[in-house]
Amino acid sequence: MNIALILAVNLLVGLCVGLTGIAGFLLPMFYSGFLGMAPAETLALSFAAFLISGVLGSVNYYKSKNLDLRTAMILSAGSFVGAIGGVRLNLLIPADVMQTILYIVVLGSGVSILLRKDKKDTGAGGAAKDGKILCFGLGAVTGVVCAASGAGGPVLVMPLLTLLGFSAHMAIGIALFDSIFIAFPAIAGYFFNARLEQEMWMLIPVILAVHAVGVFFGSRNASKINQTLLKRVVAVGSVAIACLKLFLI
């Protein structure tokens, strides 16, 4: 097991999540595609990191006034319910099918980010802000998909929120908050079914601490970075990786 590589990947992914709200899906791709871990172990470790990134990231985005708590709580309620179903769905589907679903989700998310036109940070969108049923339904659907595939949350939720009229920064803050409530049922379900080696159990606190450092510094400095460039770099990379896994391997 390459411990240094695991720590480096968690640090870089955490930094990118803090900066842009996306890229968490790279963790399950790394654990399963590169290290060859089983789905339950892969998703248990990934969602543990997503919980950390959700908490730290949303706190910093709230401090910078880029988190609409009213919308986030309605969305998260739906995601929590959806995530429970997503975990159950994952455990019923063969591992190779779930990996294919993950790569399709990543591909679609990457394409949507590339095609989406960035808007100025002008606040929350009208339709999403006033539509409780819409927000809850969006949360439920994305919760199922994210918990079942390991996509994390923001990579799907953030582009959808911008399409509904939220600014980029506000969408990231809400999506990170939402990922907390996807992570809770996912962690419970996947760790219960995981068969991690003793070495990995001992390494988990270190992995999460390193990931937290990346998320903290990323979210603290998000406003200083050209977010459009970062999102496009991550989107291009995710499309390339997904295409490689889906069509060439």
FIFI-51529 format. One record per residue: residue in three letters; z, y, x of N, C-alpha, C in turn. Coordinates in steps of 0.05 Angstrom, whole numbers. Each point is the difference from the previous one (the first is absolute). Last residue first. Example, Ala and Ser with C-alpha at 12.3 -4.5 7.8 and 13.67 -1.06 7.14 Angstrom:
<nodes>
+---------+--------+--------+--------+--------+--------+--------+--------+--------+--------+
: residuo :   n_zz :   n_yy :   n_xx :  ca_zz :  ca_yy :  ca_xx :   c_zz :   c_yy :   c_xx :
+---------+--------+--------+--------+--------+--------+--------+--------+--------+--------+
:     ser :    142 :    -45 :    257 :      1 :     24 :     16 :     14 :     22 :    -15 :
:     ala :     -1 :   -115 :      6 :      0 :     24 :    -18 :      0 :     24 :     18 :
+---------+--------+--------+--------+--------+--------+--------+--------+--------+--------+
</nodes>
This chain:
<nodes>
+---------+--------+--------+--------+--------+--------+--------+--------+--------+--------+
: residuo :   n_zz :   n_yy :   n_xx :  ca_zz :  ca_yy :  ca_xx :   c_zz :   c_yy :   c_xx :
+---------+--------+--------+--------+--------+--------+--------+--------+--------+--------+
:     ile :   -428 :     18 :   -215 :     19 :    -21 :      9 :      4 :    -21 :    -21 :
:     leu :    -57 :     78 :    -12 :     -7 :    -11 :     26 :     17 :    -22 :     10 :
:     phe :      8 :     51 :    -86 :    -27 :     -9 :      3 :     -8 :    -13 :     26 :
:     leu :     91 :     33 :    -29 :    -13 :    -11 :    -24 :    -27 :    -12 :      6 :
:     lys :     52 :     43 :     69 :     15 :    -23 :    -10 :    -15 :    -13 :    -24 :
:     leu :    -36 :     80 :     37 :      1 :    -21 :     21 :     12 :    -25 :    -11 :
:     cys :      3 :     76 :    -54 :    -27 :    -12 :      1 :     -2 :    -22 :     20 :
:     ala :     81 :     48 :     -4 :     -4 :    -16 :    -24 :    -27 :    -13 :      0 :
:     ile :     19 :     60 :     70 :     16 :    -25 :      2 :     -5 :    -18 :    -24 :
:     ala :    -41 :     85 :     -1 :    -12 :    -17 :     21 :     15 :    -26 :      2 :
:     val :     33 :     65 :    -59 :    -25 :    -11 :    -10 :    -12 :    -19 :     20 :
:     ser :     76 :     47 :     26 :      7 :    -20 :    -20 :    -25 :    -13 :    -11 :
:     gly :     -9 :     72 :     62 :     11 :    -24 :     13 :      6 :    -22 :    -21 :
:     val :    -29 :     83 :    -32 :    -22 :    -13 :     14 :     10 :    -26 :     13 :
:     ala :     65 :     53 :    -41 :    -17 :    -11 :    -20 :    -24 :    -15 :     13 :
:     val :     61 :     48 :     55 :     13 :    -24 :    -11 :    -19 :    -13 :    -20 :
:     val :    -29 :     81 :     34 :      1 :    -19 :     22 :     12 :    -26 :    -10 :
:     arg :     -2 :     72 :    -59 :    -27 :    -11 :      4 :      0 :    -21 :     22 :
:     lys :     79 :     47 :    -18 :     -6 :    -17 :    -22 :    -27 :    -14 :      4 :
:     leu :     27 :     66 :     62 :     16 :    -24 :      2 :     -7 :    -20 :    -22 :
:     leu :    -41 :     85 :     -3 :    -10 :    -15 :     23 :     15 :    -27 :      2 :
:     thr :     30 :     61 :    -64 :    -26 :    -10 :     -8 :    -12 :    -18 :     22 :
:     gln :     82 :     48 :     13 :      3 :    -25 :    -16 :    -27 :    -12 :     -7 :
:     asn :     39 :     61 :     81 :    -23 :      1 :    -17 :     -1 :    -26 :    -16 :
:     ile :     94 :     40 :     34 :    -22 :    -17 :      8 :    -23 :      4 :    -20 :
:     lys :     89 :     37 :     -7 :    -12 :     12 :     24 :    -26 :    -14 :      8 :
:     ser :     59 :    -26 :    -73 :    -13 :     25 :     -7 :    -14 :     13 :     24 :
:     ala :     52 :    -81 :      8 :    -24 :     -5 :    -15 :    -15 :     27 :     -5 :
:     asn :     86 :    -26 :     48 :    -22 :     16 :     12 :    -26 :     -2 :    -15 :
:     arg :     81 :    -47 :    -25 :     10 :     26 :      7 :    -22 :     18 :     10 :
:     ser :    -19 :    -91 :    -21 :      4 :     16 :    -24 :     12 :     28 :      6 :
:     gly :    -14 :    -60 :     73 :    -25 :      5 :    -14 :      4 :     17 :    -24 :
:     phe :     75 :    -29 :     48 :    -14 :     20 :     15 :    -27 :      7 :    -13 :
:     phe :     51 :    -69 :    -40 :     16 :     25 :      0 :    -16 :     22 :     14 :
:     val :    -35 :    -89 :      0 :     -2 :     13 :    -26 :     14 :     27 :      0 :
:     gly :      7 :    -53 :     78 :    -28 :      9 :     -4 :     -2 :     15 :    -27 :
:     val :     82 :    -40 :     19 :     -4 :     22 :     18 :    -28 :     11 :     -4 :
:     ala :     22 :    -77 :    -47 :     13 :     23 :    -11 :     -4 :     25 :     17 :
:     his :    -29 :    -85 :     30 :    -17 :     10 :    -21 :     11 :     25 :    -12 :
:     val :     53 :    -43 :     62 :    -23 :     11 :     14 :    -20 :     12 :    -21 :
:     ala :     75 :    -47 :    -32 :      8 :     25 :     13 :    -23 :     14 :     13 :
:     leu :    -14 :    -85 :    -38 :      3 :     21 :    -21 :      9 :     26 :     12 :
:     ile :     -7 :    -75 :     58 :    -26 :      7 :    -11 :      2 :     23 :    -20 :
:     val :     80 :    -36 :     32 :    -14 :     16 :     21 :    -27 :      9 :    -10 :
:     pro :     51 :    -58 :    -55 :     12 :     26 :      2 :    -14 :     18 :     20 :
:     ile :    -32 :    -91 :     -7 :     -6 :     17 :    -23 :     13 :     27 :      2 :
:     leu :     10 :    -79 :     61 :    -16 :     23 :      8 :     -5 :     20 :    -23 :
:     met :     48 :    -83 :     -9 :     15 :     17 :     18 :    -15 :     25 :      7 :
:     trp :    -43 :    -65 :    -52 :     23 :     11 :    -16 :     16 :     19 :     17 :
:     met :    -69 :    -48 :     43 :    -10 :     21 :    -17 :     22 :     13 :    -17 :
:     glu :     20 :    -76 :     53 :     -6 :     23 :     17 :    -10 :     24 :    -16 :
:     gln :     15 :    -83 :    -43 :     25 :     14 :      6 :     -5 :     25 :     17 :
:     glu :    -79 :    -32 :    -64 :     15 :    -12 :     22 :     24 :     17 :      6 :
:     leu :    -44 :     -6 :   -100 :     -1 :     14 :     26 :     16 :    -14 :     21 :
:     arg :    -38 :    -14 :    -98 :     11 :    -19 :     18 :     -2 :     11 :     29 :
:     ala :     -1 :     38 :   -113 :     -9 :      1 :     28 :     15 :    -22 :     17 :
:     asn :     13 :     25 :    -96 :    -19 :    -22 :      6 :     -9 :     -1 :     29 :
:     phe :     61 :     67 :    -31 :     11 :    -24 :    -12 :    -18 :    -24 :      7 :
:     phe :    -28 :     87 :     22 :     20 :    -10 :     19 :     13 :    -26 :    -10 :
:     tyr :    -63 :     44 :    -56 :    -13 :    -12 :     23 :     21 :    -10 :     21 :
:     gly :     29 :     43 :    -83 :    -17 :    -24 :     -5 :    -10 :    -13 :     25 :
:     ala :     51 :     81 :      5 :     16 :    -21 :    -11 :    -16 :    -26 :     -4 :
:     ile :    -46 :     78 :     28 :     18 :    -10 :     21 :     16 :    -24 :    -10 :
:     ala :    -54 :     45 :    -62 :    -16 :    -15 :     19 :     17 :    -12 :     22 :
:     pro :     39 :     58 :    -66 :     -5 :    -27 :    -10 :    -17 :    -17 :     19 :
:     phe :     18 :     89 :     32 :     24 :    -14 :     -8 :     -5 :    -28 :    -11 :
:     ala :    -72 :     63 :     23 :     11 :    -15 :     22 :     25 :    -16 :     -9 :
:     ile :    -45 :     62 :    -57 :    -17 :    -24 :      3 :     13 :    -18 :     20 :
:     phe :     40 :     81 :    -13 :      5 :    -17 :    -24 :    -20 :    -23 :     -2 :
:     ile :     -7 :     65 :     70 :     28 :    -11 :      2 :      4 :    -20 :    -23 :
:     ser :    -80 :     52 :      6 :     -1 :    -25 :     16 :     28 :    -12 :      3 :
:     asp :    -14 :     85 :    -44 :     -8 :    -23 :    -17 :      2 :    -26 :     16 :
:     phe :     12 :     81 :     46 :     23 :     -5 :    -18 :     -5 :    -25 :    -17 :
:     leu :    -71 :     30 :     52 :     20 :    -11 :     17 :     26 :     -7 :    -16 :
:     ala :    -71 :     44 :    -44 :     -7 :    -27 :      6 :     20 :    -14 :     18 :
:     ile :     10 :     92 :    -22 :      5 :    -16 :    -23 :     -6 :    -30 :      6 :
:     gly :    -20 :     63 :     68 :     29 :     -1 :     -5 :      7 :    -18 :    -24 :
:     ile :    -92 :     16 :     20 :     13 :    -17 :     20 :     30 :     -2 :     -5 :
:     ala :    -49 :     58 :    -55 :     -7 :    -28 :     -6 :     13 :    -19 :     21 :
:     met :      8 :     93 :     12 :     16 :     -9 :    -22 :     -5 :    -29 :     -6 :
:     his :    -54 :     40 :     65 :     28 :     -3 :     10 :     18 :    -10 :    -22 :
:     ala :    -91 :     18 :    -23 :      3 :    -22 :     19 :     28 :     -4 :      9 :
:     ser :    -15 :     41 :    -97 :     -8 :      8 :     27 :      5 :    -24 :     19 :
:     phe :    -20 :    -18 :   -105 :     22 :      8 :     18 :    -12 :      7 :     27 :
:     gly :    -51 :    -32 :    -79 :      4 :     28 :      3 :     23 :      8 :     19 :
:     leu :    -43 :    -88 :    -23 :     12 :     11 :    -24 :      8 :     29 :      2 :
:     leu :    -36 :    -48 :     74 :    -21 :      0 :    -21 :     10 :     12 :    -26 :
:     thr :     61 :    -14 :     70 :    -17 :     23 :      6 :    -23 :      2 :    -20 :
:     leu :     57 :    -74 :     -6 :     14 :     24 :     -8 :    -17 :     25 :      6 :
:     leu :    -32 :    -84 :     29 :     -1 :      2 :    -30 :     14 :     25 :    -10 :
:     pro :      2 :    -21 :     94 :    -27 :      8 :     -9 :     -2 :      4 :    -30 :
:     met :     84 :    -33 :     33 :     -6 :     27 :     10 :    -28 :      9 :     -9 :
:     val :     32 :    -90 :    -17 :     11 :     20 :    -18 :     -9 :     28 :      8 :
:     leu :    -24 :    -76 :     54 :    -13 :     -1 :    -26 :      9 :     24 :    -18 :
:     val :     36 :    -11 :     86 :    -29 :     -2 :      5 :    -16 :     -1 :    -26 :
:     pro :     98 :      1 :      1 :    -13 :     25 :      4 :    -30 :     -2 :      4 :
:     gly :     49 :    -84 :     -9 :      3 :     18 :    -22 :    -16 :     26 :      4 :
:     gly :      7 :    -99 :     43 :     21 :     19 :      4 :      5 :     19 :    -23 :
:     ala :    -59 :    -81 :     18 :    -12 :     26 :      6 :     20 :     22 :      3 :
:     gly :      4 :    -99 :    -23 :     12 :     11 :     24 :    -11 :     27 :      8 :
:     ser :    -17 :    -61 :    -79 :    -19 :      0 :     22 :     13 :      9 :     26 :
:     ala :     48 :     -5 :    -85 :    -14 :    -25 :      3 :    -16 :     -2 :     26 :
:     ala :     45 :     80 :    -25 :     20 :    -21 :      6 :    -13 :    -26 :      5 :
:     cys :    -55 :     73 :    -26 :     12 :      4 :     26 :     20 :    -22 :      8 :
:     val :    -42 :     -1 :    -87 :    -20 :     -3 :     22 :     13 :      2 :     27 :
:     val :     54 :     17 :    -76 :     -9 :    -28 :      0 :    -18 :     -5 :     24 :
:     gly :     27 :     89 :    -15 :     22 :    -17 :      9 :     -7 :    -29 :      2 :
:     thr :    -60 :     63 :    -37 :      0 :      1 :     30 :     23 :    -17 :     11 :
:     val :     -5 :      6 :    -94 :    -24 :    -13 :     11 :      0 :      0 :     30 :
:     ala :     70 :     46 :    -44 :      1 :    -29 :     -6 :    -23 :    -15 :     13 :
:     gly :      3 :     96 :      4 :     20 :    -13 :     17 :      1 :    -30 :     -3 :
:     leu :    -55 :     50 :    -57 :    -11 :      1 :     27 :     19 :    -14 :     20 :
:     gly :     30 :     12 :    -88 :    -21 :    -20 :      1 :    -12 :     -2 :     28 :
:     phe :     63 :     68 :    -16 :     13 :    -26 :     -1 :    -21 :    -22 :      2 :
:     cys :    -33 :     87 :     -6 :     15 :     -4 :     25 :     13 :    -27 :      2 :
:     leu :    -42 :     25 :    -81 :    -20 :     -3 :     21 :     13 :     -5 :     27 :
:     ile :     55 :     21 :    -73 :    -12 :    -27 :     -4 :    -20 :     -6 :     22 :
:     lys :     37 :     86 :     -3 :     21 :    -19 :      8 :    -12 :    -29 :     -2 :
:     gly :    -45 :     99 :     11 :     -5 :    -26 :    -12 :     19 :    -21 :      9 :
:     asp :     -5 :     93 :     32 :      8 :      0 :    -28 :     -2 :    -28 :    -13 :
:     lys :    -25 :     16 :     92 :     27 :     11 :     -2 :     10 :     -3 :    -29 :
:     ala :    -89 :    -24 :     24 :     20 :    -20 :      9 :     28 :     10 :     -5 :
:     ala :    -71 :     59 :    -21 :     -2 :    -25 :    -17 :     21 :    -20 :      8 :
:     gly :     -6 :     83 :     51 :      8 :      3 :    -28 :      0 :    -26 :    -15 :
:     gly :     19 :      9 :    107 :    -22 :      1 :    -18 :      9 :     -1 :    -29 :
:     ala :     53 :     44 :     89 :     -5 :    -25 :    -15 :    -23 :      3 :    -20 :
:     gly :      1 :     62 :     89 :     21 :    -10 :    -17 :     -9 :    -25 :    -15 :
:     thr :    -50 :     50 :     68 :      6 :     19 :    -20 :     21 :    -10 :    -20 :
:     asp :    -56 :    -20 :     95 :     27 :     -7 :    -10 :      9 :     21 :    -20 :
:     lys :   -105 :    -26 :     16 :     21 :     16 :     12 :     27 :     -7 :    -13 :
:     lys :    -77 :    -75 :      5 :      6 :     26 :    -13 :     22 :     15 :     14 :
:     asp :    -80 :    -83 :     24 :     27 :     11 :      2 :      2 :     27 :    -14 :
:     lys :    -65 :    -84 :    -24 :     -1 :     27 :     11 :     29 :     11 :      1 :
:     arg :    -38 :   -106 :      2 :     16 :     20 :    -14 :     -2 :     27 :     15 :
:     leu :    -39 :    -83 :     32 :    -16 :     14 :    -20 :     14 :     23 :    -14 :
:     leu :     43 :    -56 :     67 :    -23 :     13 :     12 :    -16 :     16 :    -20 :
:     ile :     72 :    -51 :    -30 :     10 :     22 :     16 :    -23 :     15 :     13 :
:     ser :    -19 :    -78 :    -48 :      8 :     21 :    -18 :     11 :     24 :     15 :
:     val :    -24 :    -78 :     49 :    -24 :     13 :    -11 :      8 :     24 :    -18 :
:     gly :     70 :    -54 :     33 :    -13 :     15 :     22 :    -24 :     15 :    -10 :
:     ser :     43 :    -58 :    -60 :     16 :     24 :      6 :    -12 :     17 :     21 :
:     gly :    -41 :    -83 :    -20 :     -3 :     19 :    -22 :     16 :     26 :      4 :
:     leu :     10 :    -70 :     63 :    -27 :     10 :      1 :     -4 :     21 :    -22 :
:     val :     81 :    -46 :      1 :     -1 :     18 :     23 :    -28 :     13 :      1 :
:     val :     13 :    -67 :    -64 :     16 :     24 :     -7 :     -2 :     21 :     22 :
:     ile :    -39 :    -83 :     17 :    -15 :     14 :    -20 :     14 :     26 :     -9 :
:     tyr :     45 :    -58 :     59 :    -22 :     13 :     14 :    -18 :     16 :    -19 :
:     leu :     71 :    -52 :    -36 :     11 :     22 :     16 :    -23 :     15 :     13 :
:     ile :    -21 :    -78 :    -48 :      7 :     22 :    -18 :     10 :     24 :     16 :
:     thr :    -17 :    -78 :     48 :    -25 :     12 :     -9 :      5 :     23 :    -18 :
:     gln :     74 :    -50 :     26 :    -11 :     16 :     23 :    -26 :     13 :     -7 :
:     met :     38 :    -58 :    -63 :     15 :     24 :      2 :     -9 :     18 :     23 :
:     val :    -38 :    -86 :    -10 :     -9 :     18 :    -22 :     15 :     27 :      1 :
:     asp :     25 :    -68 :     60 :    -26 :     11 :      8 :    -11 :     18 :    -22 :
:     ala :     84 :    -45 :    -16 :      1 :     20 :     22 :    -27 :     13 :      6 :
:     pro :     20 :    -40 :   -100 :     -2 :    -10 :     28 :     -2 :     23 :     20 :
:     ile :     53 :     14 :    -93 :    -28 :      0 :      9 :     -1 :    -10 :     29 :
:     leu :     81 :     14 :    -51 :    -15 :    -20 :    -15 :    -29 :     -3 :     11 :
:     leu :     65 :     65 :     32 :     11 :    -27 :      6 :    -15 :    -22 :    -14 :
:     asn :    -23 :     92 :    -16 :     -6 :     -8 :     28 :      9 :    -28 :      6 :
:     leu :     23 :     39 :    -84 :    -29 :     -6 :      2 :     -7 :    -10 :     27 :
:     arg :     87 :     32 :    -14 :     -4 :    -26 :    -13 :    -29 :     -9 :      1 :
:     val :     20 :     86 :     32 :     12 :    -21 :     17 :     -4 :    -27 :    -11 :
:     gly :    -28 :     73 :    -53 :    -17 :     -4 :     23 :     10 :    -21 :     20 :
:     gly :     51 :     28 :    -77 :    -22 :    -17 :     -7 :    -18 :     -6 :     23 :
:     ile :     68 :     60 :     15 :     13 :    -25 :     -6 :    -22 :    -21 :     -8 :
:     ala :    -26 :     90 :     13 :      5 :    -14 :     25 :     13 :    -28 :     -4 :
:     gly :    -14 :     61 :    -74 :    -25 :    -12 :     10 :      4 :    -17 :     25 :
:     val :     72 :     51 :    -33 :     -6 :    -22 :    -19 :    -25 :    -15 :     10 :
:     phe :     23 :     76 :     48 :     21 :    -20 :      3 :     -5 :    -24 :    -18 :
:     ser :    -56 :     76 :     -6 :     -6 :    -16 :     24 :     21 :    -22 :      4 :
:     gly :     11 :     63 :    -71 :    -23 :    -18 :     -5 :     -5 :    -18 :     24 :
:     ala :     63 :     66 :     12 :     11 :    -19 :    -20 :    -22 :    -20 :     -7 :
:     ser :    -23 :     71 :     56 :     16 :    -21 :     14 :     11 :    -20 :    -19 :
:     leu :    -45 :     77 :    -33 :    -19 :    -17 :     14 :     14 :    -24 :     12 :
:     ile :     53 :     67 :    -37 :    -15 :    -14 :    -22 :    -19 :    -20 :     13 :
:     met :     46 :     55 :     59 :     19 :    -19 :    -13 :    -14 :    -15 :    -22 :
:     ala :    -47 :     69 :     46 :      5 :    -22 :     17 :     18 :    -21 :    -13 :
:     thr :    -18 :     83 :    -43 :    -23 :    -18 :     -1 :      5 :    -25 :     17 :
:     arg :     67 :     64 :      2 :     -4 :     -8 :    -28 :    -23 :    -20 :     -2 :
:     leu :     20 :     43 :     84 :     18 :    -23 :     -7 :     -5 :    -10 :    -28 :
:     asp :    -62 :     48 :     74 :      6 :      5 :    -28 :     17 :    -24 :    -10 :
:     leu :    -21 :     41 :    101 :      6 :    -24 :    -15 :      9 :      8 :    -28 :
:     asn :    -18 :     56 :     81 :    -24 :    -14 :     -6 :      6 :    -27 :    -14 :
:     lys :     58 :     72 :     44 :     -8 :      6 :    -28 :    -27 :    -13 :     -7 :
:     ser :     56 :    -12 :     81 :    -22 :     19 :      3 :    -12 :      7 :    -27 :
:     lys :     70 :    -62 :      3 :     11 :     23 :     14 :    -22 :     22 :      3 :
:     tyr :    -25 :    -84 :    -34 :     16 :     15 :    -19 :     11 :     25 :     12 :
:     tyr :    -45 :    -60 :     56 :    -19 :     14 :    -18 :     14 :     15 :    -21 :
:     asn :     53 :    -52 :     57 :    -12 :     22 :     15 :    -20 :     15 :    -17 :
:     val :     39 :    -77 :    -37 :     21 :     20 :      5 :    -12 :     25 :     14 :
:     ser :    -55 :    -76 :    -14 :      4 :     16 :    -25 :     21 :     21 :      4 :
:     gly :    -17 :    -60 :     72 :    -22 :     17 :     -5 :      4 :     18 :    -24 :
:     leu :     65 :    -66 :     23 :     -1 :     22 :     19 :    -22 :     20 :     -6 :
:     val :      6 :    -77 :    -56 :     25 :     15 :     -1 :     -2 :     25 :     18 :
:     gly :    -72 :    -63 :      1 :      2 :     14 :    -26 :     24 :     18 :     -1 :
:     ser :    -13 :    -56 :     75 :    -19 :     23 :      0 :      2 :     15 :    -26 :
:     ile :     52 :    -78 :      7 :      9 :     20 :     19 :    -18 :     25 :     -1 :
:     leu :    -26 :    -74 :    -50 :     24 :     12 :    -12 :     11 :     22 :     18 :
:     phe :    -72 :    -51 :     31 :     -9 :     19 :    -21 :     24 :     13 :    -14 :
:     ala :     15 :    -70 :     64 :     -9 :     25 :     13 :     -8 :     21 :    -21 :
:     ala :     21 :    -84 :    -32 :     24 :     11 :     11 :     -6 :     27 :     14 :
:     phe :    -72 :    -50 :    -32 :     14 :     16 :    -21 :     27 :     10 :      9 :
:     ser :    -50 :    -55 :     60 :    -15 :     24 :     -6 :     15 :     17 :    -21 :
:     leu :     34 :    -86 :     24 :      3 :     20 :     22 :    -14 :     26 :     -6 :
:     ala :    -10 :    -70 :    -62 :     28 :      7 :      2 :      5 :     21 :     21 :
:     leu :    -86 :    -36 :    -11 :      6 :     20 :    -20 :     30 :      7 :      0 :
:     thr :    -32 :    -68 :     60 :    -15 :     25 :      5 :      9 :     22 :    -19 :
:     glu :     34 :    -87 :    -12 :     12 :     13 :     23 :    -13 :     27 :      5 :
:     ala :    -37 :    -53 :    -68 :     27 :      9 :     -8 :     14 :     14 :     23 :
:     pro :    -89 :    -38 :     15 :      1 :     23 :    -18 :     28 :     10 :     -6 :
:     ala :    -16 :    -48 :     95 :     -4 :     -8 :    -28 :      3 :     24 :    -19 :
:     met :    -31 :     15 :    104 :     23 :     -7 :    -16 :     -8 :     -8 :    -29 :
:     gly :    -52 :     29 :     85 :     -3 :    -25 :    -15 :     24 :     -8 :    -16 :
:     leu :    -27 :     79 :     59 :     22 :    -18 :      8 :     -1 :    -26 :    -15 :
:     phe :    -67 :     65 :    -18 :      2 :     -1 :     29 :     21 :    -20 :      9 :
:     gly :    -19 :     14 :    -94 :    -26 :     -3 :     13 :      3 :     -4 :     30 :
:     ser :     78 :     14 :    -55 :    -15 :    -24 :     -9 :    -25 :     -4 :     16 :
:     tyr :     56 :     75 :     19 :     17 :    -24 :      0 :    -15 :    -25 :     -7 :
:     phe :    -45 :     85 :     -3 :      8 :     -7 :     27 :     16 :    -26 :      1 :
:     met :    -24 :     35 :    -83 :    -25 :     -8 :     14 :      6 :     -9 :     28 :
:     pro :     70 :     38 :    -52 :     -7 :    -28 :     -8 :    -25 :    -10 :     13 :
:     leu :     21 :     90 :     22 :     20 :    -19 :      8 :     -5 :    -28 :     -9 :
:     leu :    -54 :     76 :    -26 :     -7 :    -12 :     26 :     21 :    -20 :     10 :
:     phe :      8 :     55 :    -79 :    -13 :    -25 :     -5 :     -9 :    -14 :     26 :
:     gly :     38 :     89 :     -4 :     20 :    -21 :     -1 :    -13 :    -28 :     -3 :
:     ala :    -46 :     88 :      0 :     -1 :    -17 :     24 :     22 :    -22 :      0 :
:     ile :      4 :    102 :    -51 :    -16 :    -25 :     -1 :      3 :    -15 :     26 :
:     gly :     39 :     87 :    -17 :      7 :    -15 :    -23 :    -15 :    -27 :     -2 :
:     thr :      0 :     73 :     71 :    -21 :     -1 :    -20 :      7 :    -15 :    -26 :
:     leu :     61 :     15 :     77 :    -19 :     22 :      2 :    -18 :      2 :    -24 :
:     gly :     63 :    -72 :     11 :     14 :     26 :     -3 :    -18 :     23 :     -1 :
:     val :    -36 :    -85 :     18 :      9 :      1 :    -28 :     15 :     27 :     -5 :
:     cys :    -27 :    -18 :     88 :    -23 :      6 :    -17 :      7 :      1 :    -29 :
:     leu :     67 :    -25 :     62 :     -9 :     27 :      5 :    -23 :      9 :    -18 :
:     gly :     28 :    -90 :     -3 :     20 :     18 :    -12 :     -7 :     29 :      4 :
:     val :    -53 :    -65 :     42 :     -5 :      0 :    -28 :     20 :     18 :    -15 :
:     leu :     12 :    -10 :     93 :    -25 :     14 :     -6 :     -6 :      1 :    -30 :
:     leu :     75 :    -50 :     30 :      4 :     28 :      6 :    -25 :     16 :     -8 :
:     asn :     -3 :    -93 :     -8 :     17 :     11 :    -20 :      5 :     30 :      5 :
:     val :    -50 :    -48 :     64 :    -15 :      2 :    -25 :     17 :     12 :    -22 :
:     ala :     42 :    -18 :     82 :    -20 :     21 :      4 :    -16 :      5 :    -26 :
:     leu :     62 :    -73 :      5 :     14 :     26 :     -1 :    -20 :     23 :      1 :
:     ile :    -34 :    -86 :     10 :     10 :      3 :    -28 :     14 :     27 :     -2 :
:     leu :    -29 :    -25 :     86 :    -23 :      7 :    -18 :     10 :      4 :    -28 :
:     ala :     63 :    -30 :     63 :     -9 :     28 :      6 :    -22 :      9 :    -18 :
:     ile :     30 :    -90 :     -5 :     18 :     18 :    -12 :     -8 :     29 :      5 :
:     asn :    -51 :    -95 :     -4 :     -2 :     24 :     16 :     17 :     22 :    -13 :
:     met :      4 :   -113 :      1 :      0 :     24 :    -17 :      0 :     25 :     18 :
+---------+--------+--------+--------+--------+--------+--------+--------+--------+--------+
</nodes>
